[in-house]
Amino acid sequence: MANNSKNNNTKDNGFNDFKNFFASCWGGIIGAILGLIFACTSAYRIVIGIIIIVACCWAGYYFQYNKEKVKNALKNFIDKL
């Protein structure tokens, strides 16, 4: 009996370790699974396109509302060249 309960306790600890690992790293695990799906289905092209569109929208918004700051930064960059 004692040996049987020891084995159950070891199995429970293993399951608890797995649960703790999954609970602490679930974002990375889901990300890896999605990455594999995107890579295998060539869906990464769509994702990259969406990222480029969002980045360009953000840049346009930033440039519109920070004209002077961008203008001075570009001027300083060109002067260094």
N, C-alpha and C positions, 0 to 999 in steps of 0.2 A: 504494500500500500504506500509506504513512504517513498519508494522509488517511483511509483506511478505519479504521485503528486509532484515530485521533483521534475519529472519530464513535462508535466502540464505547466508548471511554473516557468520552465525554460521556454516553452512554446509561447506562453503569454508574454514573457519579456521580449521575445523576438518580434511578436506582433506589435507590442507597444513601441519598440524601437522603430519599426517600420512606420507606424502611425505618426510618431514624433518626427521622423525624417520627412514624411510626406507633408505633414502639417507645416513644417518650417520651410520647405522648399517647393511648395505646390506651384508657385508662379514659374519657377525655372523648368519644372517638369512639363507643365502645360505649354510653355513657350517652346521647349524642345520638340514636343509632339507636333505643334502647329508648324514649326520650322521644317520638320521632316515632310509634313503634308504639302506645304508650299513648294519645297524643293522637288518633290516627286511629281507634282502636278503642273509645274511651271506657272503656278499662281503667283510666284514671287514677282513676275513682271508687272502684274496688276498692282501689287502692294508697293513696289518701287515707284510706279507711276503716281499712285496716290500720295506717297511721301513727297515726291518732287512737287506735285501740285500744292500740297499743304505748305511746304517750305517756301515756295514762290509767293503764295498768298500772304504768308507771315512777313516775308521780306518786303513786299509791296506796302503792306500796312505799316511796318516799322519805318520805311523810308518816307512815307507820306507824312507821318506824324513827328518825325525827327529829322526834318530836312537840313537844318543848320548843322546838327551834329554829324550827319552823314557827309555833308558838303565839306566840313572841316577835316574829317577823317580822310576823305578821298584826296583833298588838297595836300594834306601832310604825307600821304602815301606816295602821291605823284612827285612831290618835292624830294622825297628820299631816293626815288629812281634816278 
